[in-house]
Amino acid sequence: MTVVLASARVTISDYISAVIQVYVLVIFAWIVLQWLINFGVRLPYSRATDAIIGFLRDVCEPFLRLFRPLSPRLGGLDLSPLIAIVVLELVNDFIVQGILRG
């Protein structure tokens, strides 16, 4: 019975860790896309890029909006994605270790 529970804990912690890592990658993609848009590297009137931009905005902005009041603005630089990634990594470490310790 304990072997089954230990295996389930490892599986759940691996799944949660993978979801958090994918979300971090999505935030990185949002950051890179915002830089490209700010530098003017965007195909005008492209449905594909509009769909990608819309998806990344819909996925990232609600979470990043939580950290915008906390992050200092350095000129035009937004540090909320950095704070969000650090928080996600801390949550990942605490949750995964908490599940594994059980």
C-alpha positions in Angstrom: 0.0 0.0 0.0 2.8 2.4 0.8 4.5 1.7 -2.4 1.4 2.7 -4.3 1.0 5.9 -2.3 4.7 6.8 -2.8 4.3 6.1 -6.6 1.2 8.3 -6.7 3.0 11.1 -4.8 5.9 11.0 -7.2 3.5 11.0 -10.2 1.5 14.0 -8.8 4.5 16.0 -8.0 6.0 15.3 -11.4 2.8 16.5 -13.1 2.6 19.7 -11.0 6.2 20.4 -11.7 5.7 19.9 -15.4 2.7 22.2 -15.5 4.6 24.9 -13.7 7.6 24.6 -16.0 5.3 24.8 -19.1 3.7 27.9 -17.7 7.2 29.5 -17.1 8.0 28.7 -20.7 4.8 30.4 -21.8 5.7 33.5 -19.8 9.1 33.5 -21.5 7.4 33.3 -24.9 5.2 36.2 -23.9 8.3 38.2 -22.9 10.1 37.5 -26.2 7.0 38.3 -28.2 6.5 41.6 -26.4 10.1 42.5 -27.1 9.6 41.7 -30.8 6.4 43.7 -31.0 8.1 46.7 -29.3 11.0 46.5 -31.8 8.5 46.5 -34.7 9.1 42.9 -35.8 5.6 41.7 -36.4 3.8 40.6 -39.5 1.0 43.0 -40.2 -2.5 41.5 -40.6 -1.4 37.9 -40.0 -4.1 35.6 -38.5 -1.5 33.2 -37.2 0.5 35.8 -35.3 -2.7 37.4 -34.0 -3.8 34.0 -32.7 -0.5 33.4 -31.0 -0.5 36.9 -29.5 -4.1 36.5 -28.3 -3.4 33.1 -26.8 -0.3 34.2 -24.9 -2.0 37.4 -23.7 -5.1 35.4 -22.5 -2.9 32.9 -20.7 -0.2 35.2 -19.2 -1.9 38.6 -18.4 -4.2 37.5 -15.6 -1.3 36.0 -13.7 1.1 38.8 -14.5 -1.5 41.4 -13.5 -1.2 40.1 -9.9 2.5 41.2 -9.8 2.3 44.5 -11.6 1.5 46.6 -8.5 4.5 44.9 -6.7 7.1 45.4 -9.4 9.0 48.6 -9.8 8.8 50.2 -13.3 12.3 51.0 -14.6 11.5 53.3 -17.5 9.6 51.1 -20.0 10.8 47.8 -18.4 8.2 45.7 -16.7 9.6 43.4 -14.1 6.4 41.6 -13.2 7.2 38.6 -15.4 10.5 38.1 -13.5 8.7 38.3 -10.1 6.0 35.9 -11.4 8.7 33.4 -12.6 10.5 33.5 -9.2 7.2 33.0 -7.4 6.3 30.1 -9.6 9.7 28.4 -9.0 9.3 28.9 -5.3 5.8 27.4 -5.3 7.1 24.6 -7.4 9.9 23.8 -4.9 7.6 24.0 -1.9 4.7 22.1 -3.4 6.8 19.3 -4.9 8.8 18.9 -1.8 5.7 18.9 0.4 4.0 16.3 -1.7 7.1 14.1 -1.8 7.5 14.3 2.0 3.8 13.5 2.4 
